[in-house]
Amino acid sequence: MMAAIKKYDTFIAILFAGLIMLFIAVAFTTPSFWDWLWQRHHNQLSWYIRPLFLIPFCWFAYRRSWAGIMMVIFLTLTSMGWFAPPDETNLQVQQFLQVEQQYLQGGWTLSKFFLTLLIPLSFSTLAAALWWRNIWLGVAVMALMAAGKLFWSITFSGEAGLAVIAPATIGFVLCSGCLWLATVLSRRRISRVKKMNFIKKGSNR
């Protein structure tokens, strides 16, 4: 699969970048689609799944695949509509989503523009850290992303923002654990390769 993605990396990346822009444009300009999407966003399964997309995002960044990165971003955005609306919604969740919806559909000020710009900037920084194989910088960026999400949620929606603590924390712990495991396995592999090369050099003497 990776061989096919690498071969057509640029084409696939451009394709998914186009799909991302199309999805955002349709969501913000088609009220019926937005309402359908937002009703499904009340299902907290998508809240827990969305942070986990950081795992393949980091993996594709580590493998330096633009196609993989764009594909994961597209899946992350669309995941809010993957699950059916819940029969009942927690009051705290309802209050938080109401604030989030008002924020997204409200007027845009300069401060709001720069605050929202932090989202793609943080993802870009995370991708850059993994692109250059700096695992611990990647973990630090993810920690800041989780903290930023919690700060925004509580600042703008008060106690209702506490609804995102569990998804954000679980997502950060799992993603950090995967990065740590990947680092350990990578170091073992490098050590094994060096040992084999040393043995080969010794046998050739």
C-alpha positions in Angstrom: 0.0 0.0 0.0 2.8 2.4 1.0 4.5 1.7 -2.4 1.4 2.8 -4.3 0.9 5.9 -2.1 4.5 6.9 -2.6 4.3 6.4 -6.3 1.3 8.7 -6.6 2.0 10.8 -3.5 1.6 14.2 -5.0 -1.5 13.4 -7.0 -3.2 11.8 -4.0 -2.2 14.7 -1.8 -3.7 17.2 -4.2 -6.9 15.1 -4.6 -7.5 15.0 -0.8 -6.6 18.7 -0.4 -9.3 19.4 -2.9 -11.8 17.1 -1.1 -10.9 18.9 2.2 -11.7 22.3 0.7 -14.9 21.0 -0.9 -16.1 19.5 2.4 -15.5 22.7 4.3 -17.1 24.8 1.6 -20.2 22.6 1.4 -20.5 22.4 5.2 -20.5 26.2 5.6 -22.6 27.1 2.6 -25.3 24.4 2.7 -27.5 24.7 5.9 -29.2 21.3 5.4 -25.9 19.5 5.2 -24.5 21.5 8.2 -27.6 20.6 10.3 -27.3 16.9 9.3 -23.6 17.0 10.2 -24.1 18.8 13.5 -26.8 16.4 14.7 -24.4 13.5 14.1 -21.6 15.4 15.8 -23.6 15.0 19.1 -22.6 11.3 19.1 -19.6 11.3 21.3 -18.1 8.3 19.6 -16.7 10.7 17.0 -15.2 12.8 19.9 -13.1 9.8 21.0 -12.2 8.6 17.5 -11.0 12.0 16.3 -8.0 12.4 18.5 -6.9 8.8 17.5 -6.4 10.0 13.9 -3.2 11.7 15.2 -1.7 8.2 15.2 -1.8 7.7 11.4 -1.2 11.4 11.0 2.1 11.1 12.9 3.0 7.9 11.1 2.5 9.4 7.6 4.4 12.5 8.6 7.2 10.2 9.9 7.2 8.4 6.5 7.1 11.8 4.8 3.9 11.1 2.8 1.9 14.2 1.9 -0.8 11.9 0.5 -1.2 10.1 3.9 -1.3 13.4 5.8 -4.0 14.9 3.6 -6.0 11.7 3.7 -6.0 11.6 7.5 -7.0 15.3 7.7 -9.9 14.6 5.4 -11.0 11.6 7.5 -10.7 13.6 10.7 -13.0 16.3 9.4 -15.6 14.0 8.0 -15.6 11.7 11.1 -18.0 14.1 12.8 -20.7 12.8 10.5 -19.9 9.1 10.6 -22.2 8.1 13.5 -26.0 8.3 13.8 -27.4 11.0 16.1 -27.8 9.7 19.7 -31.2 9.1 21.2 -30.3 11.2 24.2 -27.5 13.8 24.6 -25.9 14.8 27.8 -26.8 18.4 28.8 -23.1 19.3 29.2 -22.4 18.1 25.7 -25.4 20.0 24.3 -24.2 23.2 25.9 -20.7 22.8 24.7 -21.8 22.1 21.1 -24.1 25.1 21.1 -21.2 27.3 22.1 -19.0 25.6 19.4 -21.6 26.1 16.8 -22.1 29.8 17.6 -18.3 30.2 17.4 -18.1 28.6 14.0 -21.1 30.4 12.5 -20.6 33.7 14.2 -18.9 36.8 12.9 -15.1 36.7 12.2 -12.9 39.2 14.0 -9.1 39.5 13.6 -8.5 37.9 17.0 -10.9 35.0 16.1 -9.1 34.5 12.8 -5.7 34.3 14.5 -7.0 32.0 17.2 -8.5 29.6 14.6 -5.3 29.8 12.6 -3.6 28.0 15.5 -5.3 24.8 14.5 -3.6 24.3 11.1 -0.4 25.8 12.6 -0.3 23.2 15.4 -0.9 20.3 12.9 1.8 21.7 10.6 4.2 21.9 13.6 3.4 18.3 14.6 3.9 17.1 11.0 7.2 19.0 10.8 8.4 17.5 14.1 7.7 13.9 12.9 8.9 14.7 9.3 12.3 15.4 10.8 12.1 12.3 13.1 11.9 14.4 16.3 9.6 12.1 18.3 9.7 14.0 21.6 9.0 17.3 20.0 6.0 15.7 18.4 4.8 14.5 21.9 5.3 18.1 23.2 3.3 19.5 20.4 0.5 17.0 21.0 0.5 18.0 24.7 0.1 21.6 23.7 -2.6 20.8 21.3 -4.6 18.9 23.9 -4.0 21.7 26.5 -5.1 24.3 23.9 -8.3 22.4 23.2 -9.1 22.2 26.9 -8.3 25.8 27.4 -10.5 27.0 24.5 -13.3 24.7 25.6 -13.4 25.9 29.2 -12.7 29.5 28.4 -15.5 29.8 25.8 -18.1 27.4 27.3 -17.3 27.3 31.0 -18.2 24.0 32.8 -19.7 22.6 29.6 -16.1 22.5 28.2 -15.3 19.8 30.7 -17.1 17.4 28.4 -13.9 17.3 26.2 -11.5 16.4 29.0 -11.9 12.6 28.6 -11.6 12.4 24.8 -8.7 14.8 24.7 -6.8 13.1 27.6 -7.4 9.6 26.3 -6.4 10.6 22.8 -3.2 12.2 24.0 -2.2 9.3 26.2 -2.8 6.7 23.4 -1.0 8.8 20.7 2.0 9.5 23.0 2.1 5.8 23.9 2.2 4.9 20.2 5.0 7.4 19.5 7.0 6.1 22.4 6.5 2.5 21.3 7.5 3.5 17.7 10.7 5.1 19.1 11.6 2.0 21.1 11.1 -0.3 18.1 12.9 2.0 15.8 16.0 2.1 18.1 16.0 -1.6 18.5 15.9 -2.0 14.7 18.7 0.4 14.2 20.8 -1.4 17.0 20.1 -4.7 15.3 21.1 -3.5 11.9 24.3 -2.0 13.3 25.1 -5.2 15.1 24.6 -7.3 11.9 26.8 -4.9 9.9 29.5 -5.2 12.6 29.3 -9.0 12.4 29.5 -8.9 8.6 32.6 -6.6 8.7 34.2 -9.0 11.2 33.6 -12.0 9.0 35.0 -10.3 5.9 38.4 -9.7 7.5 
